[in-house]
Amino acid sequence: MFALFAGLSSLNAQEIETSVMARMGTRNTATYHYAEVYQTRGRWIYPDVLYIDFGKNNYREIGIGGGAILHASKRFVVIEEGYIEQAIGTASGNATYFIPWTLVIWKVTPKIASETCYFPYLPLNKSGRIQHVLERSKVEYEFRRWKLGGGYGAYQFGEAKWEHKPFASVTLKGGRYGDLEFWLQRMPQGAPQLQIRYAMAFKTRRNHQK
């Protein structure tokens, strides 16, 4: 993967889009923190670096990867990435995972769009456990300055039962300053969780020097 990325970096002048995402979940206290930075170069996405914890100091994950936009049209976008993630902390067991990550976007109408994001955790050592994450499958209606949506998330650890996490969302569109999104999500056992999600992107131009 990284040899391929090195070869692609030698292409001629291209526009690079850098995306930054930050997320936080909270109930009475923080339930998770998430940060990610990645660059899109044409159809290719690299590098992609991320961090996540779950509101405690004894377990964190850091990851690096990349991928590609497999299909892009006016109505459909399909993106596939692969990550190597390392768990750290006293509760982590130093588990290492390979994570194939898939995002499908469908523009139903000019105002209605859906997104589905799914990825499994595939263990690379004995301390890891297989996991399945449906991060979101949502539908949004777009207004001039904001979006209103709803959807469903789910999670399975090992052979345990699936945990179901439906949610409603509101997104404030900030243009070049980024979008601010709020989720009200019902967690297992009916506990509510508020998620705050921020995403922004900016473009730069890089010229190949011979």
Solvent accessible surface area in square Angstrom, and as a share of the most:
residue,aa,sasa,rsa
1,M,112,0.50
2,F,116,0.49
3,A,87,0.68
4,L,90,0.45
5,F,18,0.07
6,A,66,0.51
7,G,45,0.43
8,L,24,0.12
9,S,46,0.30
10,S,68,0.44
11,L,93,0.46
12,N,106,0.54
13,A,48,0.37
14,Q,24,0.11
15,E,83,0.37
16,I,11,0.05
17,E,54,0.24
18,T,14,0.08
19,S,10,0.07
20,V,49,0.28
21,M,34,0.15
22,A,47,0.36
23,R,38,0.14
24,M,70,0.31
25,G,0,0.00
26,T,31,0.18
27,R,118,0.43
28,N,155,0.80
29,T,102,0.59
30,A,35,0.27
31,T,27,0.16
32,Y,25,0.09
33,H,68,0.30
34,Y,34,0.13
35,A,47,0.36
36,E,10,0.05
37,V,72,0.41
38,Y,47,0.18
39,Q,45,0.20
40,T,23,0.13
41,R,27,0.10
42,G,58,0.56
43,R,122,0.45
44,W,62,0.22
45,I,5,0.03
46,Y,15,0.06
47,P,60,0.38
48,D,0,0.00
49,V,76,0.44
50,L,14,0.07
51,Y,69,0.26
52,I,26,0.13
53,D,15,0.08
54,F,96,0.40
55,G,35,0.34
56,K,139,0.59
57,N,125,0.64
58,N,60,0.31
59,Y,48,0.18
60,R,71,0.26
61,E,5,0.02
62,I,80,0.40
63,G,7,0.07
64,I,76,0.39
65,G,1,0.01
66,G,1,0.01
67,G,15,0.14
68,A,8,0.06
69,I,39,0.20
70,L,101,0.50
71,H,90,0.40
72,A,71,0.55
73,S,57,0.37
74,K,194,0.82
75,R,121,0.44
76,F,87,0.36
77,V,36,0.21
78,V,39,0.23
79,I,26,0.13
80,E,54,0.24
81,E,11,0.05
82,G,7,0.07
83,Y,7,0.03
84,I,80,0.41
85,E,9,0.04
86,Q,54,0.24
87,A,0,0.00
88,I,62,0.31
89,G,35,0.34
90,T,133,0.77
91,A,62,0.48
92,S,9,0.06
93,G,50,0.48
94,N,102,0.52
95,A,2,0.02
96,T,27,0.16
97,Y,9,0.03
98,F,69,0.29
99,I,2,0.01
100,P,34,0.21
101,W,47,0.16
102,T,40,0.23
103,L,16,0.08
104,V,54,0.31
105,I,49,0.25
106,W,97,0.34
107,K,65,0.27
108,V,50,0.29
109,T,56,0.33
110,P,116,0.73
111,K,97,0.41
112,I,55,0.28
113,A,23,0.18
114,S,22,0.14
115,E,41,0.18
116,T,52,0.30
117,C,2,0.01
118,Y,76,0.29
119,F,30,0.12
120,P,15,0.09
121,Y,15,0.06
122,L,62,0.31
123,P,51,0.32
124,L,100,0.50
125,N,59,0.30
126,K,210,0.89
127,S,54,0.35
128,G,8,0.08
129,R,117,0.43
130,I,67,0.34
131,Q,16,0.07
132,H,47,0.21
133,V,22,0.13
134,L,37,0.18
135,E,30,0.14
136,R,25,0.09
137,S,40,0.26
138,K,11,0.05
139,V,81,0.47
140,E,18,0.08
141,Y,94,0.36
142,E,47,0.21
143,F,75,0.31
144,R,196,0.71
145,R,160,0.59
146,W,95,0.33
147,K,47,0.20
148,L,86,0.43
149,G,14,0.13
150,G,29,0.28
151,G,21,0.20
152,Y,79,0.30
153,G,2,0.02
154,A,5,0.04
155,Y,49,0.19
156,Q,33,0.15
157,F,85,0.36
158,G,5,0.05
159,E,158,0.71
160,A,54,0.42
161,K,183,0.78
162,W,104,0.36
163,E,68,0.30
164,H,98,0.44
165,K,38,0.16
166,P,45,0.28
167,F,14,0.06
168,A,57,0.44
169,S,2,0.01
170,V,57,0.32
171,T,6,0.04
172,L,86,0.43
173,K,60,0.25
174,G,31,0.30
175,G,63,0.61
176,R,186,0.68
177,Y,146,0.56
178,G,9,0.08
179,D,44,0.23
180,L,63,0.31
181,E,25,0.11
182,F,68,0.28
183,W,2,0.01
184,L,113,0.56
185,Q,8,0.03
186,R,122,0.44
187,M,26,0.11
188,P,30,0.19
189,Q,179,0.80
190,G,40,0.38
191,A,33,0.26
192,P,88,0.55
193,Q,7,0.03
194,L,71,0.35
195,Q,9,0.04
196,I,54,0.27
197,R,18,0.07
198,Y,77,0.29
199,A,41,0.32
200,M,49,0.22
201,A,45,0.35
202,F,96,0.40
203,K,125,0.53
204,T,68,0.40
205,R,158,0.58
206,R,82,0.30
207,N,93,0.48
208,H,79,0.35
209,Q,146,0.65
210,K,225,0.96
